[in-house]
Amino acid sequence: MKTINNLARLIFTGILMMQFTFAVAQGEAKKDEQIRPFKVSIPDADIKDLRQRVMATKWADKETVTDQSQGAKLAQMKELIKYWGTNYNWKKAEAKLNAYPQFMTKIDGVDIHFIHVKSKHKNAMPLILSHGWPGSVFEFMGVIEPLTNPTAYGGKAEDAFDVIIPSLPGFGFSGKPTEAGWNIDRIAKAWVVLMDRIGYKQYVAQGGDWGAGVVHSMALLAPQGLLGIHSNLPATLPNEAGKALGGNTVPAGFSAKETAAFNQLNKAIKGGGFIYKTTMETRPQGVSYALTDSPTGLAAWFFLHPGFDNWSYGNDPKQLPTKDQVLDDISLYWLTGSAASASRIYWESRNISLISAGSMKSDQITIPVAVTTFPDDVYASPETWARKAYKNLIYFNEVDRGGHFAAWEQPQLFAQELRAAFKSLK
């Protein structure tokens, strides 16, 4: 009998321990799901260290060409870096971010940082905006007000959006994944969880660069609440165009606009415009040591991106983004130590082409898709390609200005496009 009692006692104790462990696990899960307020506050010592490193730059010798075909030009880089180390003020960048409500929440084991601005107008449509590389949430600073408060920017109250802007995992203030697997599909699933956790039952999504890939993946998932997507880097490139890239022959049967789009992209590829992409797709960790050790090296690496090198390093006072806005973004990467973790998105999604209709399975998307092409992007998709790629294309427009980072470069125009693109879904 004593043995039986002892056995019963052990079983009962085991059950209690299992219940306790389960309760603790449930408590931790609930804690992870909490949405916590967040404010940016970079230590002064880190800002001082950045300035010292910038001013101690060991310069490369001058390029042997007059254009940017060899990369960032020495004279322009010196001008930018001198300003970065002397007159640039990161605290102003912090103030820009902290002017809006920011939050953190853990999704799939990674902290996700996001900005969430609600419109004062009733029945505003929830909109999640996704950035790419080497962009950040700073891309969308200029569109928050026009989207949430359209009546102050030539729109109507019914045009209003609630705006949610997350930092991609590994970027900015979001957590850095410690395991492989965070490709655009996994990020898309995280964004669906985020919108549900915030409490939105219906919403739309927009993205450019890698953000375009994320919202494209969201559309393929087709969660119940997602009403539609907008892309300014659509996956519409037909297979015959993709196979001909790098050569000298335009595929037969292309119209004038299709030929122009093909030539635009082919010129960038043949000119080495995507060398940074190839490197980070294959060996992101290798290049990241240099990017994490030298802020000037990080800046020069960013200017390899075709979208960045069009900005003349922010030195044109008539052009957006300004010099300070360019440095806000580069400083964010440096001060958050995210050069390595952000570059891995290329490795994680190395087996796809963001603009290829076949690679991205564009024809499998059934929810509404809207597209705006900006003329100075790496390629401006013609409408014929977009209509072949997407079965449910509800909006297409070619605008007359702007490039790869459209929200940064043309915030008012970008906001107008989103109002028009999603109007039929309201």
HUFEN-V179550 format. One record per residue. N is the residue number from 1. RES is the residue in one letter. BURIAL is # if it has 24 or more other C-alpha atoms within 12 Angstrom, else .. Layout:
BEGIN
{{N RES BURIAL} {N RES BURIAL}}
END
This chain:
BEGIN
{{1 M .} {2 K .} {3 T .} {4 I .} {5 N .} {6 N .} {7 L .} {8 A .} {9 R .} {10 L .} {11 I .} {12 F .} {13 T .} {14 G .} {15 I .} {16 L .} {17 M .} {18 M .} {19 Q .} {20 F .} {21 T .} {22 F .} {23 A .} {24 V .} {25 A .} {26 Q .} {27 G .} {28 E .} {29 A .} {30 K .} {31 K .} {32 D .} {33 E #} {34 Q .} {35 I #} {36 R .} {37 P .} {38 F #} {39 K .} {40 V #} {41 S .} {42 I #} {43 P .} {44 D .} {45 A .} {46 D .} {47 I #} {48 K .} {49 D .} {50 L #} {51 R #} {52 Q .} {53 R #} {54 V #} {55 M #} {56 A .} {57 T #} {58 K .} {59 W .} {60 A .} {61 D .} {62 K .} {63 E .} {64 T .} {65 V .} {66 T .} {67 D .} {68 Q #} {69 S .} {70 Q .} {71 G #} {72 A #} {73 K #} {74 L #} {75 A .} {76 Q #} {77 M #} {78 K #} {79 E .} {80 L #} {81 I #} {82 K #} {83 Y #} {84 W #} {85 G #} {86 T .} {87 N .} {88 Y #} {89 N #} {90 W #} {91 K .} {92 K .} {93 A #} {94 E #} {95 A .} {96 K #} {97 L #} {98 N #} {99 A .} {100 Y #} {101 P #} {102 Q #} {103 F #} {104 M #} {105 T #} {106 K #} {107 I #} {108 D #} {109 G .} {110 V #} {111 D #} {112 I #} {113 H #} {114 F #} {115 I #} {116 H #} {117 V #} {118 K #} {119 S #} {120 K .} {121 H .} {122 K .} {123 N .} {124 A #} {125 M #} {126 P #} {127 L #} {128 I #} {129 L #} {130 S #} {131 H #} {132 G #} {133 W #} {134 P #} {135 G #} {136 S #} {137 V #} {138 F #} {139 E #} {140 F #} {141 M #} {142 G #} {143 V #} {144 I #} {145 E #} {146 P #} {147 L #} {148 T #} {149 N #} {150 P #} {151 T .} {152 A .} {153 Y .} {154 G .} {155 G #} {156 K .} {157 A .} {158 E #} {159 D #} {160 A #} {161 F #} {162 D #} {163 V #} {164 I #} {165 I #} {166 P #} {167 S #} {168 L #} {169 P #} {170 G #} {171 F #} {172 G #} {173 F #} {174 S #} {175 G #} {176 K #} {177 P #} {178 T .} {179 E .} {180 A .} {181 G .} {182 W #} {183 N #} {184 I #} {185 D #} {186 R #} {187 I #} {188 A #} {189 K #} {190 A #} {191 W #} {192 V #} {193 V #} {194 L #} {195 M #} {196 D .} {197 R .} {198 I #} {199 G .} {200 Y #} {201 K .} {202 Q #} {203 Y #} {204 V #} {205 A #} {206 Q #} {207 G #} {208 G #} {209 D #} {210 W #} {211 G #} {212 A #} {213 G #} {214 V #} {215 V #} {216 H #} {217 S #} {218 M #} {219 A #} {220 L #} {221 L #} {222 A #} {223 P #} {224 Q .} {225 G #} {226 L #} {227 L #} {228 G #} {229 I #} {230 H #} {231 S #} {232 N #} {233 L #} {234 P #} {235 A #} {236 T #} {237 L #} {238 P #} {239 N #} {240 E .} {241 A #} {242 G #} {243 K .} {244 A .} {245 L #} {246 G .} {247 G .} {248 N .} {249 T .} {250 V #} {251 P .} {252 A .} {253 G .} {254 F .} {255 S .} {256 A .} {257 K .} {258 E #} {259 T #} {260 A .} {261 A #} {262 F #} {263 N #} {264 Q #} {265 L #} {266 N #} {267 K .} {268 A #} {269 I #} {270 K .} {271 G .} {272 G .} {273 G #} {274 F #} {275 I .} {276 Y #} {277 K #} {278 T #} {279 T .} {280 M #} {281 E #} {282 T .} {283 R .} {284 P #} {285 Q .} {286 G .} {287 V #} {288 S #} {289 Y .} {290 A .} {291 L #} {292 T #} {293 D #} {294 S #} {295 P #} {296 T #} {297 G #} {298 L #} {299 A #} {300 A #} {301 W #} {302 F #} {303 F #} {304 L #} {305 H #} {306 P #} {307 G #} {308 F #} {309 D #} {310 N #} {311 W #} {312 S #} {313 Y #} {314 G #} {315 N #} {316 D .} {317 P .} {318 K .} {319 Q .} {320 L #} {321 P #} {322 T #} {323 K #} {324 D #} {325 Q #} {326 V #} {327 L #} {328 D #} {329 D #} {330 I #} {331 S #} {332 L #} {333 Y #} {334 W #} {335 L #} {336 T #} {337 G #} {338 S #} {339 A #} {340 A #} {341 S #} {342 A #} {343 S #} {344 R #} {345 I #} {346 Y #} {347 W #} {348 E #} {349 S #} {350 R #} {351 N .} {352 I #} {353 S #} {354 L #} {355 I #} {356 S #} {357 A #} {358 G #} {359 S #} {360 M #} {361 K #} {362 S #} {363 D #} {364 Q #} {365 I #} {366 T #} {367 I #} {368 P #} {369 V #} {370 A #} {371 V #} {372 T #} {373 T #} {374 F #} {375 P #} {376 D #} {377 D #} {378 V #} {379 Y #} {380 A #} {381 S #} {382 P #} {383 E #} {384 T #} {385 W #} {386 A #} {387 R #} {388 K #} {389 A #} {390 Y #} {391 K .} {392 N #} {393 L #} {394 I #} {395 Y #} {396 F #} {397 N #} {398 E #} {399 V #} {400 D .} {401 R #} {402 G #} {403 G #} {404 H #} {405 F #} {406 A #} {407 A #} {408 W #} {409 E #} {410 Q #} {411 P #} {412 Q #} {413 L #} {414 F #} {415 A #} {416 Q #} {417 E #} {418 L #} {419 R #} {420 A #} {421 A #} {422 F #} {423 K #} {424 S .} {425 L #} {426 K .}}
END
